[in-house]
Every structure is written in structure tokens, then in C-alpha cells.
Amino acid sequence: MAFLIALLVDGALTGALYALVALAFVVVYKASRLINFALGEWIMLAARLVAAGLHVLGLGLGIALGFALVGMTAVAVAFNGVVLRRLVGQPVISLIMVTIGLSIFLRGAAAVVFAGVPGRIALPVPRDALDLHGVLVAPDKVVAAAIAAVVIAAVAWFFHGSRAGIALRAISDDQQLAMAMGIDLPRYLALTWIIAGGLAVVAGTLWTAAAAGGFGMVLVGLKIFPIVIIGGLDSIPGALVGALLIGVLESVAAGYLDPLVGGGFSTVASYLVLLAVLFVRPHGLFGRITVERI
């Protein structure tokens, strides 16, 4: 029983990090109806910027985070202004291919720019494991999950309790009508990408500190993609529920099924759940059903 509880706790803590990354997917999709397939590379780049601030510039963790935020804001503004604004009104496949091209470019450029830069990021927390009623938990995972929960709550409030959030929700419902009501579409779309860049900084830092990072972090985007489909591409609560569900499922599968059917089954468990959900609810657990007049 203690083994199962340990797996559940570890899965829930990992799920909190999954939710933070999934939130970056959802934020972009809610406003622009665009899936950012370069998200894994964004997270990798953000983490490398933090690591460069720590190990190359000699900054403290807080200032290094600020340095990475400035860098990712610049990347977001440049990508939105130079690339996406020129593709307004173009087919969705064009936008998707642009994000895939961006992912390839960032992956190659980061390998050159950050070659030799240590990728380690450590949170200022004790290293000794916490004993929670017989269950040993890594303190950095607990802190990372707590920070992720606070950031998720802040973003959820932003979308539902601020004027900018309401404007972004209006853009998500109908871009043409939002523009007719006086909402500055380019400005708010740029804000969306800046928020995604900020989430990438936090997610990349926490992921590196709690689960190691490096250039292999680019695969995080593909790992998280089933979660946002399961929860619903435009649903923040769906991203949270889907992330916790997959985090716990992967942990339990790794503990009980991998020894029986061979290692690696836990890595495909989320895709099996994705197929099952799509059969029952093609729009996801919390996604909105789009009804159009023909």
C-alpha cells in the first residue's frame, strides 16, 4: 500500500509540472486557435537562458529568471511581429508548419549558442528527502509543484478576472467580432505569446530543477500534447485535470506494468488514454463543442 501511495504522490507532483507546460499550449490556442508545436523548444531555450544567467553571467537565480523572461519576451515579440502577423488569414496548416520550422531552428541554434553551458538549475531547497507518513518525497518536486500551482492559479485568474483576459477570451470566441468591438488584435496576440514565453521560463526552470533538463527537453512538448487533447485544447481546467490524470497514470504504470510488460509502457500510456477519450469525446473532457451554421 505504501508503494502505491508513493507512486500516486510522485505522479501528482509530476502532473503539476505537466499542467504548467500544458497551460502554455492552452493559452496560445485559446487566443489564436494555433497549436504551438515548438513549445518543447521554447521550454528548452528558456531553461538554457536561465542556466546561462547562472553559470555564464554569474547572476543569482531571481535575476537569472528575469534575464530569461526578457529574452523570451524578445523571442515572442519578434516571432509574433515578424512571422505570425504576415500569416494572418492564411490556412491553418501554414501556421502549423511555421511553428514546426521554428522548433527546428531553435533546436539547432540553441545547440550552437549554448554549447558548453552547464544546464543544471538548482532550487534553494534542502536536498534531504521529506518523510510524509512513511512516503519519501523529493523536496524540489514539492516546491516545483507548489510554484506550478500558484502560476496556474494566477493565469486562470488573469483570463477570468482581468480586462486583458476578457479581451483574449473575446478574441478566442470570434476574432472578427472582437476587432469590430475595438480590440487591438495584434497587440493581444503578442501578449499571448509573451505569456507563453513567461510560462516557458517557469516550466523550464522547474522541470530542470526537479526532473533534469538539457537539450532533450525539446521532447516535453510532444509528451504534453496528449494531455491538452484529453483535457480540451481551449480549457484551462481541462489541462489541469488531464495533466494530473496522466501524471498519476504514468507513475502507476511505471511501478506496476513496466516490470511485467517491459520498460517503456508508461511512456505510451498517455496515448492509449488519448485514443480512448477521442472515441468518446472528440473535443476532450472539458473542451467546447463548436457549432456552426451551414
Buried (B, 14 or more C-beta within 10 A) or exposed (E): EEEEEBBBBBBBBBBBBBBBBBBBBBBBBBBBBBBBBBBBBBBBBBBBBBBBBBBEEEBEBEEBBBBBBEBBBEBBBEBBBEBBEEBEEEEEEEBBEBBEEBBEEBBEEBEEEBEEBEBEBEBEBEEEEEEEEEBEBBBBBBBBBEBBBEBBEEBBEBBEEEEBBBBBBBBBEEBEEBBEEEBEBEEBBBBBBBBBBBBBBBBBBBBBBBBEBBBEBBEBBEBBBBBBBBBBBBBBBBBBBBBBBBBBBBBBBBBBBBEEEEEEBBEEBBEEBBEEBBEEBEBBBBBBEEEEEE
